[in-house]
Amino acid sequence: MTIIIIENILTLSYPELDEDHQHFADMLNQLENCDAPSFVSLFAQLLEHVETHFEKENQLMDKFNFPAIAEHKGEHQRVIGEIKQFKKRVDKGQLSMAKALIKERLPQWFSLHLATMDSALVAHIKRVQATSPAN
């Protein structure tokens, strides 16, 4: 089963972030369809990917003085915290709740986050770049 159709992901026309977002969606799809041993390993990779991606976004927000930086960083911290909590269960072999997170919670959150917070970030970056070519 496919949780997220890659071609339907909102693209922000910011290749570095768009590639990360596609990779995230691909990982969710893989997690939906893998066996238990693979799930444990891939879930750890998902957490690592999310942490790396969020740090990249955090650096962009700092660099371009994004006005909603506190809210956006707060959302990143909340999601990382949530995934870390589920990872503790996954590491103990308790996969059912993490599978529900993958199937039900993260796809909806991802779609909303892209359409709101990440879209606003990229729009801000493009405005700043348009008025200040030094960035």
Disulfide bonds with the S-S distance in Angstrom:
none
